[in-house]
Amino acid sequence: MYLTCLNRDWPEARNTGIDFMALNEKEKRTLFVKCKWSSKALDIEVLNGLREKSNA
């Protein structure tokens, strides 16, 4: 598992409202997110779908 800063490491997620995200490297799944404005954060399943599309 690792913690990533979305603005630096995953440009596709810049406008999600999320500041940091924990990822499971083995399964390539989002485990949790931290954001300043939780009402702007995308659902974790939506984020996992975006990641899968960007890795395809």
PDBQT receptor file of N, H, CA, C and O in Angstrom, charges set to zero:
ATOM      1  N   MET A   1       0.839  -1.175   0.000  1.00  0.00    +0.000 N 
ATOM      2  CA  MET A   1       0.000   0.000   0.000  1.00  0.00    +0.000 C 
ATOM      3  C   MET A   1       0.882   1.235   0.000  1.00  0.00    +0.000 C 
ATOM      4  O   MET A   1       1.943   1.244   0.624  1.00  0.00    +0.000 OA
ATOM      5  N   TYR A   2       0.453   2.270  -0.691  1.00  0.00    +0.000 N 
ATOM      6  H   TYR A   2      -0.409   2.262  -1.198  1.00  0.00    +0.000 HD
ATOM      7  CA  TYR A   2       1.187   3.521  -0.624  1.00  0.00    +0.000 C 
ATOM      8  C   TYR A   2       0.215   4.690  -0.645  1.00  0.00    +0.000 C 
ATOM      9  O   TYR A   2      -0.921   4.570  -1.106  1.00  0.00    +0.000 OA
ATOM     10  N   LEU A   3       0.683   5.819  -0.138  1.00  0.00    +0.000 N 
ATOM     11  H   LEU A   3       1.606   5.917   0.236  1.00  0.00    +0.000 HD
ATOM     12  CA  LEU A   3      -0.104   7.046  -0.120  1.00  0.00    +0.000 C 
ATOM     13  C   LEU A   3       0.394   7.931  -1.241  1.00  0.00    +0.000 C 
ATOM     14  O   LEU A   3       1.599   8.135  -1.389  1.00  0.00    +0.000 OA
ATOM     15  N   THR A   4      -0.513   8.452  -2.021  1.00  0.00    +0.000 N 
ATOM     16  H   THR A   4      -1.492   8.287  -1.901  1.00  0.00    +0.000 HD
ATOM     17  CA  THR A   4      -0.110   9.270  -3.155  1.00  0.00    +0.000 C 
ATOM     18  C   THR A   4      -0.737  10.658  -3.075  1.00  0.00    +0.000 C 
ATOM     19  O   THR A   4      -1.856  10.819  -2.587  1.00  0.00    +0.000 OA
ATOM     20  N   CYS A   5      -0.020  11.635  -3.549  1.00  0.00    +0.000 N 
ATOM     21  H   CYS A   5       0.889  11.504  -3.946  1.00  0.00    +0.000 HD
ATOM     22  CA  CYS A   5      -0.554  12.992  -3.673  1.00  0.00    +0.000 C 
ATOM     23  C   CYS A   5      -1.094  13.109  -5.089  1.00  0.00    +0.000 C 
ATOM     24  O   CYS A   5      -0.321  13.109  -6.047  1.00  0.00    +0.000 OA
ATOM     25  N   LEU A   6      -2.407  13.209  -5.235  1.00  0.00    +0.000 N 
ATOM     26  H   LEU A   6      -3.036  13.210  -4.457  1.00  0.00    +0.000 HD
ATOM     27  CA  LEU A   6      -3.013  13.138  -6.562  1.00  0.00    +0.000 C 
ATOM     28  C   LEU A   6      -2.551  14.219  -7.513  1.00  0.00    +0.000 C 
ATOM     29  O   LEU A   6      -2.333  13.945  -8.693  1.00  0.00    +0.000 OA
ATOM     30  N   ASN A   7      -2.398  15.428  -7.038  1.00  0.00    +0.000 N 
ATOM     31  H   ASN A   7      -2.575  15.650  -6.079  1.00  0.00    +0.000 HD
ATOM     32  CA  ASN A   7      -2.009  16.512  -7.942  1.00  0.00    +0.000 C 
ATOM     33  C   ASN A   7      -0.669  16.253  -8.600  1.00  0.00    +0.000 C 
ATOM     34  O   ASN A   7      -0.435  16.705  -9.721  1.00  0.00    +0.000 OA
ATOM     35  N   ARG A   8       0.212  15.536  -7.925  1.00  0.00    +0.000 N 
ATOM     36  H   ARG A   8       0.021  15.169  -7.014  1.00  0.00    +0.000 HD
ATOM     37  CA  ARG A   8       1.539  15.262  -8.467  1.00  0.00    +0.000 C 
ATOM     38  C   ARG A   8       1.583  13.930  -9.204  1.00  0.00    +0.000 C 
ATOM     39  O   ARG A   8       2.145  13.844 -10.296  1.00  0.00    +0.000 OA
ATOM     40  N   ASP A   9       0.989  12.884  -8.610  1.00  0.00    +0.000 N 
ATOM     41  H   ASP A   9       0.532  12.954  -7.723  1.00  0.00    +0.000 HD
ATOM     42  CA  ASP A   9       1.169  11.525  -9.112  1.00  0.00    +0.000 C 
ATOM     43  C   ASP A   9       0.102  11.034 -10.086  1.00  0.00    +0.000 C 
ATOM     44  O   ASP A   9       0.350  10.109 -10.860  1.00  0.00    +0.000 OA
ATOM     45  N   TRP A  10      -1.080  11.644 -10.055  1.00  0.00    +0.000 N 
ATOM     46  H   TRP A  10      -1.281  12.395  -9.427  1.00  0.00    +0.000 HD
ATOM     47  CA  TRP A  10      -2.157  11.157 -10.910  1.00  0.00    +0.000 C 
ATOM     48  C   TRP A  10      -2.928  12.344 -11.456  1.00  0.00    +0.000 C 
ATOM     49  O   TRP A  10      -3.995  12.669 -10.936  1.00  0.00    +0.000 OA
ATOM     50  N   PRO A  11      -2.419  13.001 -12.491  1.00  0.00    +0.000 N 
ATOM     51  CA  PRO A  11      -3.010  14.238 -13.018  1.00  0.00    +0.000 C 
ATOM     52  C   PRO A  11      -4.478  14.108 -13.402  1.00  0.00    +0.000 C 
ATOM     53  O   PRO A  11      -5.208  15.098 -13.345  1.00  0.00    +0.000 OA
ATOM     54  N   GLU A  12      -4.942  12.903 -13.796  1.00  0.00    +0.000 N 
ATOM     55  H   GLU A  12      -4.350  12.099 -13.842  1.00  0.00    +0.000 HD
ATOM     56  CA  GLU A  12      -6.333  12.718 -14.207  1.00  0.00    +0.000 C 
ATOM     57  C   GLU A  12      -7.308  13.000 -13.072  1.00  0.00    +0.000 C 
ATOM     58  O   GLU A  12      -8.486  13.255 -13.322  1.00  0.00    +0.000 OA
ATOM     59  N   ALA A  13      -6.841  12.959 -11.836  1.00  0.00    +0.000 N 
ATOM     60  H   ALA A  13      -5.884  12.752 -11.632  1.00  0.00    +0.000 HD
ATOM     61  CA  ALA A  13      -7.720  13.128 -10.674  1.00  0.00    +0.000 C 
ATOM     62  C   ALA A  13      -7.623  14.515 -10.047  1.00  0.00    +0.000 C 
ATOM     63  O   ALA A  13      -8.115  14.725  -8.938  1.00  0.00    +0.000 OA
ATOM     64  N   ARG A  14      -7.005  15.450 -10.730  1.00  0.00    +0.000 N 
ATOM     65  H   ARG A  14      -6.606  15.279 -11.630  1.00  0.00    +0.000 HD
ATOM     66  CA  ARG A  14      -6.790  16.777 -10.145  1.00  0.00    +0.000 C 
ATOM     67  C   ARG A  14      -8.060  17.484  -9.709  1.00  0.00    +0.000 C 
ATOM     68  O   ARG A  14      -8.042  18.193  -8.702  1.00  0.00    +0.000 OA
ATOM     69  N   ASN A  15      -9.143  17.319 -10.416  1.00  0.00    +0.000 N 
ATOM     70  H   ASN A  15      -9.157  16.743 -11.233  1.00  0.00    +0.000 HD
ATOM     71  CA  ASN A  15     -10.362  18.059 -10.102  1.00  0.00    +0.000 C 
ATOM     72  C   ASN A  15     -11.367  17.260  -9.280  1.00  0.00    +0.000 C 
ATOM     73  O   ASN A  15     -12.554  17.583  -9.284  1.00  0.00    +0.000 OA
ATOM     74  N   THR A  16     -10.922  16.237  -8.584  1.00  0.00    +0.000 N 
ATOM     75  H   THR A  16      -9.957  15.975  -8.581  1.00  0.00    +0.000 HD
ATOM     76  CA  THR A  16     -11.833  15.417  -7.789  1.00  0.00    +0.000 C 
ATOM     77  C   THR A  16     -12.058  15.974  -6.399  1.00  0.00    +0.000 C 
ATOM     78  O   THR A  16     -12.995  15.551  -5.722  1.00  0.00    +0.000 OA
ATOM     79  N   GLY A  17     -11.231  16.910  -5.946  1.00  0.00    +0.000 N 
ATOM     80  H   GLY A  17     -10.470  17.254  -6.496  1.00  0.00    +0.000 HD
ATOM     81  CA  GLY A  17     -11.340  17.424  -4.586  1.00  0.00    +0.000 C 
ATOM     82  C   GLY A  17     -10.564  16.600  -3.583  1.00  0.00    +0.000 C 
ATOM     83  O   GLY A  17     -10.597  16.888  -2.386  1.00  0.00    +0.000 OA
ATOM     84  N   ILE A  18      -9.872  15.588  -4.048  1.00  0.00    +0.000 N 
ATOM     85  H   ILE A  18      -9.845  15.354  -5.020  1.00  0.00    +0.000 HD
ATOM     86  CA  ILE A  18      -9.125  14.700  -3.155  1.00  0.00    +0.000 C 
ATOM     87  C   ILE A  18      -7.674  15.146  -3.087  1.00  0.00    +0.000 C 
ATOM     88  O   ILE A  18      -7.058  15.451  -4.108  1.00  0.00    +0.000 OA
ATOM     89  N   ASP A  19      -7.133  15.183  -1.878  1.00  0.00    +0.000 N 
ATOM     90  H   ASP A  19      -7.633  14.936  -1.048  1.00  0.00    +0.000 HD
ATOM     91  CA  ASP A  19      -5.747  15.597  -1.684  1.00  0.00    +0.000 C 
ATOM     92  C   ASP A  19      -4.793  14.405  -1.635  1.00  0.00    +0.000 C 
ATOM     93  O   ASP A  19      -3.743  14.423  -2.278  1.00  0.00    +0.000 OA
ATOM     94  N   PHE A  20      -5.153  13.375  -0.878  1.00  0.00    +0.000 N 
ATOM     95  H   PHE A  20      -6.006  13.361  -0.357  1.00  0.00    +0.000 HD
ATOM     96  CA  PHE A  20      -4.308  12.191  -0.749  1.00  0.00    +0.000 C 
ATOM     97  C   PHE A  20      -5.165  10.944  -0.873  1.00  0.00    +0.000 C 
ATOM     98  O   PHE A  20      -6.347  10.949  -0.530  1.00  0.00    +0.000 OA
ATOM     99  N   MET A  21      -4.554   9.874  -1.369  1.00  0.00    +0.000 N 
ATOM    100  H   MET A  21      -3.593   9.870  -1.647  1.00  0.00    +0.000 HD
ATOM    101  CA  MET A  21      -5.281   8.636  -1.570  1.00  0.00    +0.000 C 
ATOM    102  C   MET A  21      -4.354   7.467  -1.269  1.00  0.00    +0.000 C 
ATOM    103  O   MET A  21      -3.194   7.476  -1.682  1.00  0.00    +0.000 OA
ATOM    104  N   ALA A  22      -4.852   6.457  -0.552  1.00  0.00    +0.000 N 
ATOM    105  H   ALA A  22      -5.794   6.450  -0.217  1.00  0.00    +0.000 HD
ATOM    106  CA  ALA A  22      -4.077   5.245  -0.293  1.00  0.00    +0.000 C 
ATOM    107  C   ALA A  22      -4.450   4.203  -1.334  1.00  0.00    +0.000 C 
ATOM    108  O   ALA A  22      -5.629   3.961  -1.591  1.00  0.00    +0.000 OA
ATOM    109  N   LEU A  23      -3.435   3.588  -1.930  1.00  0.00    +0.000 N 
ATOM    110  H   LEU A  23      -2.477   3.784  -1.721  1.00  0.00    +0.000 HD
ATOM    111  CA  LEU A  23      -3.663   2.598  -2.974  1.00  0.00    +0.000 C 
ATOM    112  C   LEU A  23      -3.051   1.265  -2.596  1.00  0.00    +0.000 C 
ATOM    113  O   LEU A  23      -1.981   1.211  -1.991  1.00  0.00    +0.000 OA
ATOM    114  N   ASN A  24      -3.732   0.195  -2.954  1.00  0.00    +0.000 N 
ATOM    115  H   ASN A  24      -4.602   0.240  -3.446  1.00  0.00    +0.000 HD
ATOM    116  CA  ASN A  24      -3.199  -1.145  -2.805  1.00  0.00    +0.000 C 
ATOM    117  C   ASN A  24      -2.498  -1.463  -4.121  1.00  0.00    +0.000 C 
ATOM    118  O   ASN A  24      -3.156  -1.647  -5.146  1.00  0.00    +0.000 OA
ATOM    119  N   GLU A  25      -1.178  -1.529  -4.100  1.00  0.00    +0.000 N 
ATOM    120  H   GLU A  25      -0.644  -1.380  -3.268  1.00  0.00    +0.000 HD
ATOM    121  CA  GLU A  25      -0.408  -1.738  -5.336  1.00  0.00    +0.000 C 
ATOM    122  C   GLU A  25      -0.710  -3.075  -5.994  1.00  0.00    +0.000 C 
ATOM    123  O   GLU A  25      -0.801  -3.161  -7.219  1.00  0.00    +0.000 OA
ATOM    124  N   LYS A  26      -0.865  -4.122  -5.184  1.00  0.00    +0.000 N 
ATOM    125  H   LYS A  26      -0.791  -4.052  -4.190  1.00  0.00    +0.000 HD
ATOM    126  CA  LYS A  26      -1.072  -5.457  -5.728  1.00  0.00    +0.000 C 
ATOM    127  C   LYS A  26      -2.391  -5.558  -6.491  1.00  0.00    +0.000 C 
ATOM    128  O   LYS A  26      -2.437  -6.099  -7.596  1.00  0.00    +0.000 OA
ATOM    129  N   GLU A  27      -3.459  -5.034  -5.896  1.00  0.00    +0.000 N 
ATOM    130  H   GLU A  27      -3.422  -4.594  -4.999  1.00  0.00    +0.000 HD
ATOM    131  CA  GLU A  27      -4.774  -5.125  -6.525  1.00  0.00    +0.000 C 
ATOM    132  C   GLU A  27      -5.124  -3.890  -7.344  1.00  0.00    +0.000 C 
ATOM    133  O   GLU A  27      -6.140  -3.878  -8.039  1.00  0.00    +0.000 OA
ATOM    134  N   LYS A  28      -4.288  -2.842  -7.272  1.00  0.00    +0.000 N 
ATOM    135  H   LYS A  28      -3.463  -2.851  -6.708  1.00  0.00    +0.000 HD
ATOM    136  CA  LYS A  28      -4.542  -1.582  -7.980  1.00  0.00    +0.000 C 
ATOM    137  C   LYS A  28      -5.908  -1.003  -7.597  1.00  0.00    +0.000 C 
ATOM    138  O   LYS A  28      -6.664  -0.547  -8.454  1.00  0.00    +0.000 OA
ATOM    139  N   ARG A  29      -6.209  -1.030  -6.303  1.00  0.00    +0.000 N 
ATOM    140  H   ARG A  29      -5.595  -1.401  -5.606  1.00  0.00    +0.000 HD
ATOM    141  CA  ARG A  29      -7.492  -0.540  -5.810  1.00  0.00    +0.000 C 
ATOM    142  C   ARG A  29      -7.276   0.581  -4.807  1.00  0.00    +0.000 C 
ATOM    143  O   ARG A  29      -6.285   0.595  -4.076  1.00  0.00    +0.000 OA
ATOM    144  N   THR A  30      -8.221   1.524  -4.781  1.00  0.00    +0.000 N 
ATOM    145  H   THR A  30      -9.026   1.513  -5.375  1.00  0.00    +0.000 HD
ATOM    146  CA  THR A  30      -8.192   2.618  -3.822  1.00  0.00    +0.000 C 
ATOM    147  C   THR A  30      -8.734   2.124  -2.490  1.00  0.00    +0.000 C 
ATOM    148  O   THR A  30      -9.800   1.510  -2.438  1.00  0.00    +0.000 OA
ATOM    149  N   LEU A  31      -7.998   2.392  -1.405  1.00  0.00    +0.000 N 
ATOM    150  H   LEU A  31      -7.132   2.891  -1.447  1.00  0.00    +0.000 HD
ATOM    151  CA  LEU A  31      -8.426   1.954  -0.086  1.00  0.00    +0.000 C 
ATOM    152  C   LEU A  31      -9.117   3.057   0.698  1.00  0.00    +0.000 C 
ATOM    153  O   LEU A  31     -10.141   2.816   1.337  1.00  0.00    +0.000 OA
ATOM    154  N   PHE A  32      -8.572   4.249   0.656  1.00  0.00    +0.000 N 
ATOM    155  H   PHE A  32      -7.740   4.445   0.137  1.00  0.00    +0.000 HD
ATOM    156  CA  PHE A  32      -9.244   5.385   1.290  1.00  0.00    +0.000 C 
ATOM    157  C   PHE A  32      -8.739   6.674   0.674  1.00  0.00    +0.000 C 
ATOM    158  O   PHE A  32      -7.697   6.712   0.021  1.00  0.00    +0.000 OA
ATOM    159  N   VAL A  33      -9.509   7.731   0.902  1.00  0.00    +0.000 N 
ATOM    160  H   VAL A  33     -10.356   7.700   1.433  1.00  0.00    +0.000 HD
ATOM    161  CA  VAL A  33      -9.129   9.038   0.392  1.00  0.00    +0.000 C 
ATOM    162  C   VAL A  33      -9.223  10.059   1.512  1.00  0.00    +0.000 C 
ATOM    163  O   VAL A  33      -9.967   9.873   2.475  1.00  0.00    +0.000 OA
ATOM    164  N   LYS A  34      -8.465  11.134   1.379  1.00  0.00    +0.000 N 
ATOM    165  H   LYS A  34      -7.861  11.284   0.597  1.00  0.00    +0.000 HD
ATOM    166  CA  LYS A  34      -8.536  12.245   2.319  1.00  0.00    +0.000 C 
ATOM    167  C   LYS A  34      -8.670  13.514   1.499  1.00  0.00    +0.000 C 
ATOM    168  O   LYS A  34      -7.888  13.761   0.581  1.00  0.00    +0.000 OA
ATOM    169  N   CYS A  35      -9.659  14.308   1.836  1.00  0.00    +0.000 N 
ATOM    170  H   CYS A  35     -10.294  14.107   2.582  1.00  0.00    +0.000 HD
ATOM    171  CA  CYS A  35      -9.848  15.544   1.098  1.00  0.00    +0.000 C 
ATOM    172  C   CYS A  35     -10.317  16.656   2.024  1.00  0.00    +0.000 C 
ATOM    173  O   CYS A  35     -10.938  16.408   3.057  1.00  0.00    +0.000 OA
ATOM    174  N   LYS A  36     -10.009  17.876   1.636  1.00  0.00    +0.000 N 
ATOM    175  H   LYS A  36      -9.505  18.078   0.796  1.00  0.00    +0.000 HD
ATOM    176  CA  LYS A  36     -10.405  19.041   2.424  1.00  0.00    +0.000 C 
ATOM    177  C   LYS A  36     -11.900  19.280   2.327  1.00  0.00    +0.000 C 
ATOM    178  O   LYS A  36     -12.533  19.674   3.307  1.00  0.00    +0.000 OA
ATOM    179  N   TRP A  37     -12.461  19.047   1.170  1.00  0.00    +0.000 N 
ATOM    180  H   TRP A  37     -11.947  18.726   0.374  1.00  0.00    +0.000 HD
ATOM    181  CA  TRP A  37     -13.879  19.303   0.934  1.00  0.00    +0.000 C 
ATOM    182  C   TRP A  37     -14.536  17.989   0.534  1.00  0.00    +0.000 C 
ATOM    183  O   TRP A  37     -14.641  17.685  -0.654  1.00  0.00    +0.000 OA
ATOM    184  N   SER A  38     -14.978  17.212   1.512  1.00  0.00    +0.000 N 
ATOM    185  H   SER A  38     -14.893  17.460   2.478  1.00  0.00    +0.000 HD
ATOM    186  CA  SER A  38     -15.489  15.871   1.231  1.00  0.00    +0.000 C 
ATOM    187  C   SER A  38     -16.673  15.864   0.272  1.00  0.00    +0.000 C 
ATOM    188  O   SER A  38     -16.889  14.866  -0.415  1.00  0.00    +0.000 OA
ATOM    189  N   SER A  39     -17.443  16.940   0.205  1.00  0.00    +0.000 N 
ATOM    190  H   SER A  39     -17.267  17.751   0.763  1.00  0.00    +0.000 HD
ATOM    191  CA  SER A  39     -18.579  16.962  -0.714  1.00  0.00    +0.000 C 
ATOM    192  C   SER A  39     -18.133  16.942  -2.177  1.00  0.00    +0.000 C 
ATOM    193  O   SER A  39     -18.922  16.602  -3.059  1.00  0.00    +0.000 OA
ATOM    194  N   LYS A  40     -16.879  17.301  -2.440  1.00  0.00    +0.000 N 
ATOM    195  H   LYS A  40     -16.238  17.578  -1.724  1.00  0.00    +0.000 HD
ATOM    196  CA  LYS A  40     -16.355  17.302  -3.809  1.00  0.00    +0.000 C 
ATOM    197  C   LYS A  40     -15.688  15.985  -4.186  1.00  0.00    +0.000 C 
ATOM    198  O   LYS A  40     -15.385  15.765  -5.359  1.00  0.00    +0.000 OA
ATOM    199  N   ALA A  41     -15.458  15.121  -3.229  1.00  0.00    +0.000 N 
ATOM    200  H   ALA A  41     -15.704  15.300  -2.276  1.00  0.00    +0.000 HD
ATOM    201  CA  ALA A  41     -14.719  13.888  -3.492  1.00  0.00    +0.000 C 
ATOM    202  C   ALA A  41     -15.559  12.890  -4.273  1.00  0.00    +0.000 C 
ATOM    203  O   ALA A  41     -16.747  12.717  -4.002  1.00  0.00    +0.000 OA
ATOM    204  N   LEU A  42     -14.941  12.245  -5.230  1.00  0.00    +0.000 N 
ATOM    205  H   LEU A  42     -13.976  12.386  -5.449  1.00  0.00    +0.000 HD
ATOM    206  CA  LEU A  42     -15.613  11.188  -5.964  1.00  0.00    +0.000 C 
ATOM    207  C   LEU A  42     -15.674   9.929  -5.116  1.00  0.00    +0.000 C 
ATOM    208  O   LEU A  42     -14.828   9.717  -4.247  1.00  0.00    +0.000 OA
ATOM    209  N   ASP A  43     -16.658   9.108  -5.363  1.00  0.00    +0.000 N 
ATOM    210  H   ASP A  43     -17.345   9.280  -6.069  1.00  0.00    +0.000 HD
ATOM    211  CA  ASP A  43     -16.790   7.822  -4.702  1.00  0.00    +0.000 C 
ATOM    212  C   ASP A  43     -15.564   6.957  -5.018  1.00  0.00    +0.000 C 
ATOM    213  O   ASP A  43     -15.017   7.034  -6.118  1.00  0.00    +0.000 OA
ATOM    214  N   ILE A  44     -15.138   6.146  -4.065  1.00  0.00    +0.000 N 
ATOM    215  H   ILE A  44     -15.581   6.084  -3.171  1.00  0.00    +0.000 HD
ATOM    216  CA  ILE A  44     -13.949   5.301  -4.256  1.00  0.00    +0.000 C 
ATOM    217  C   ILE A  44     -14.126   4.364  -5.446  1.00  0.00    +0.000 C 
ATOM    218  O   ILE A  44     -13.173   4.140  -6.193  1.00  0.00    +0.000 OA
ATOM    219  N   GLU A  45     -15.318   3.813  -5.639  1.00  0.00    +0.000 N 
ATOM    220  H   GLU A  45     -16.092   3.995  -5.032  1.00  0.00    +0.000 HD
ATOM    221  CA  GLU A  45     -15.539   2.929  -6.782  1.00  0.00    +0.000 C 
ATOM    222  C   GLU A  45     -15.389   3.684  -8.108  1.00  0.00    +0.000 C 
ATOM    223  O   GLU A  45     -14.897   3.127  -9.089  1.00  0.00    +0.000 OA
ATOM    224  N   VAL A  46     -15.810   4.939  -8.133  1.00  0.00    +0.000 N 
ATOM    225  H   VAL A  46     -16.210   5.391  -7.336  1.00  0.00    +0.000 HD
ATOM    226  CA  VAL A  46     -15.630   5.754  -9.337  1.00  0.00    +0.000 C 
ATOM    227  C   VAL A  46     -14.145   5.957  -9.596  1.00  0.00    +0.000 C 
ATOM    228  O   VAL A  46     -13.691   5.862 -10.736  1.00  0.00    +0.000 OA
ATOM    229  N   LEU A  47     -13.379   6.239  -8.526  1.00  0.00    +0.000 N 
ATOM    230  H   LEU A  47     -13.748   6.316  -7.600  1.00  0.00    +0.000 HD
ATOM    231  CA  LEU A  47     -11.932   6.412  -8.682  1.00  0.00    +0.000 C 
ATOM    232  C   LEU A  47     -11.275   5.145  -9.194  1.00  0.00    +0.000 C 
ATOM    233  O   LEU A  47     -10.398   5.206 -10.056  1.00  0.00    +0.000 OA
ATOM    234  N   ASN A  48     -11.689   3.992  -8.671  1.00  0.00    +0.000 N 
ATOM    235  H   ASN A  48     -12.401   3.943  -7.971  1.00  0.00    +0.000 HD
ATOM    236  CA  ASN A  48     -11.116   2.739  -9.148  1.00  0.00    +0.000 C 
ATOM    237  C   ASN A  48     -11.435   2.533 -10.625  1.00  0.00    +0.000 C 
ATOM    238  O   ASN A  48     -10.596   2.024 -11.368  1.00  0.00    +0.000 OA
ATOM    239  N   GLY A  49     -12.624   2.917 -11.059  1.00  0.00    +0.000 N 
ATOM    240  H   GLY A  49     -13.305   3.330 -10.455  1.00  0.00    +0.000 HD
ATOM    241  CA  GLY A  49     -12.985   2.820 -12.472  1.00  0.00    +0.000 C 
ATOM    242  C   GLY A  49     -12.128   3.728 -13.333  1.00  0.00    +0.000 C 
ATOM    243  O   GLY A  49     -11.696   3.331 -14.415  1.00  0.00    +0.000 OA
ATOM    244  N   LEU A  50     -11.873   4.960 -12.857  1.00  0.00    +0.000 N 
ATOM    245  H   LEU A  50     -12.224   5.282 -11.978  1.00  0.00    +0.000 HD
ATOM    246  CA  LEU A  50     -11.008   5.880 -13.597  1.00  0.00    +0.000 C 
ATOM    247  C   LEU A  50      -9.596   5.332 -13.709  1.00  0.00    +0.000 C 
ATOM    248  O   LEU A  50      -8.973   5.427 -14.766  1.00  0.00    +0.000 OA
ATOM    249  N   ARG A  51      -9.090   4.759 -12.625  1.00  0.00    +0.000 N 
ATOM    250  H   ARG A  51      -9.596   4.681 -11.766  1.00  0.00    +0.000 HD
ATOM    251  CA  ARG A  51      -7.734   4.208 -12.633  1.00  0.00    +0.000 C 
ATOM    252  C   ARG A  51      -7.642   3.048 -13.616  1.00  0.00    +0.000 C 
ATOM    253  O   ARG A  51      -6.673   2.945 -14.368  1.00  0.00    +0.000 OA
ATOM    254  N   GLU A  52      -8.656   2.167 -13.612  1.00  0.00    +0.000 N 
ATOM    255  H   GLU A  52      -9.443   2.251 -13.001  1.00  0.00    +0.000 HD
ATOM    256  CA  GLU A  52      -8.647   1.034 -14.531  1.00  0.00    +0.000 C 
ATOM    257  C   GLU A  52      -8.648   1.509 -15.983  1.00  0.00    +0.000 C 
ATOM    258  O   GLU A  52      -7.946   0.941 -16.820  1.00  0.00    +0.000 OA
ATOM    259  N   LYS A  53      -9.428   2.546 -16.288  1.00  0.00    +0.000 N 
ATOM    260  H   LYS A  53      -9.998   3.007 -15.608  1.00  0.00    +0.000 HD
ATOM    261  CA  LYS A  53      -9.465   3.083 -17.649  1.00  0.00    +0.000 C 
ATOM    262  C   LYS A  53      -8.128   3.698 -18.036  1.00  0.00    +0.000 C 
ATOM    263  O   LYS A  53      -7.685   3.550 -19.175  1.00  0.00    +0.000 OA
ATOM    264  N   SER A  54      -7.475   4.390 -17.094  1.00  0.00    +0.000 N 
ATOM    265  H   SER A  54      -7.834   4.511 -16.168  1.00  0.00    +0.000 HD
ATOM    266  CA  SER A  54      -6.205   5.039 -17.420  1.00  0.00    +0.000 C 
ATOM    267  C   SER A  54      -5.076   4.031 -17.574  1.00  0.00    +0.000 C 
ATOM    268  O   SER A  54      -4.075   4.322 -18.229  1.00  0.00    +0.000 OA
ATOM    269  N   ASN A  55      -5.220   2.840 -16.974  1.00  0.00    +0.000 N 
ATOM    270  H   ASN A  55      -6.033   2.603 -16.441  1.00  0.00    +0.000 HD
ATOM    271  CA  ASN A  55      -4.192   1.800 -17.083  1.00  0.00    +0.000 C 
ATOM    272  C   ASN A  55      -4.425   0.889 -18.281  1.00  0.00    +0.000 C 
ATOM    273  O   ASN A  55      -3.557   0.083 -18.618  1.00  0.00    +0.000 OA
ATOM    274  N   ALA A  56      -5.576   1.001 -18.925  1.00  0.00    +0.000 N 
ATOM    275  H   ALA A  56      -6.281   1.655 -18.651  1.00  0.00    +0.000 HD
ATOM    276  CA  ALA A  56      -5.910   0.106 -20.048  1.00  0.00    +0.000 C 
ATOM    277  C   ALA A  56      -5.129   0.462 -21.294  1.00  0.00    +0.000 C 
ATOM    278  O   ALA A  56      -5.287  -0.186 -22.328  1.00  0.00    +0.000 OA
TER     279      ALA A  56
